[in-house]
Amino acid sequence: MFPPDLSVAQFRKSSLSNSGDACVEVATNIPGLVAVRDSKDPSGPALAFTPAQWRSFIGRIRTSAFDA
């Protein structure tokens, strides 16, 4: 179902985030979906990924695949 219903999404920030609002928030409580949003605009748009897409993205970040 796209766009997905994110009304029940429970977004959270990383425990490594500082107390500022310039963070990415992630919600993983919706089966089959990982939602990501900007903490500065919680009512704004969010990105939606399948869990496999999210794991691939995070894996590439960890291996510095996006570094120039």
N, C-alpha and C positions, 0 to 999 in steps of 0.2 A: 504494500500500500504506500504509494508516494503521492503527495508528500506525507510522511509519517506523522502520526498523532503523538506529539511530544508533551502533551498536557500532564502525563504521569511521570515524565522523566525526572530522575533525581540526580541533578548535576552536582559534581564535586570538583574541587581544585586539588592539585597535588599537595601533599604535605610539605613538599620542598618549596612551595610558593611563598613569597613574602606576603606581607599584609596588604599590599597594594591591589589595585583592580586590573592590572595589565596581565591577566592570566587567561589561559584556556581552561574551560571546564568540560568535563566528560561525564556522560551518563551511560551506564551499562546495565541498567535495571530493566530494559525493554528487550524481551527475547528476540534474537535475530537482528539486533540493531545496536550500534554505538553512535551516540549523538555527541557533537562537539560544538561549543559556542564560545563567544568572547565574553569574559566576565564583566567587561565594561558595559555591555548591552544585553543583559539577560533576557529581555523580551524581544530582541532582534532575531535575525536569522540564525539557523543552526545547520551544520553539515551532518549528513547521515551516512554511515558506513555499515557494511556487513561486518561481523566480527573478523572474518578472514581478511577483508580489506584493511581493517584497522591493525591487525597483527602484522600484516605486510608493511604497512606504513611505519609503524613503530620500529619494526626490525630494520628497516632501511635507515631510519634516523639513528639507531644505535650503532650501525656500521658506517656512519658518516657518508652514506650514499648520496646525500644531497649537498655535501660540501663542494664548494667551487674550487 
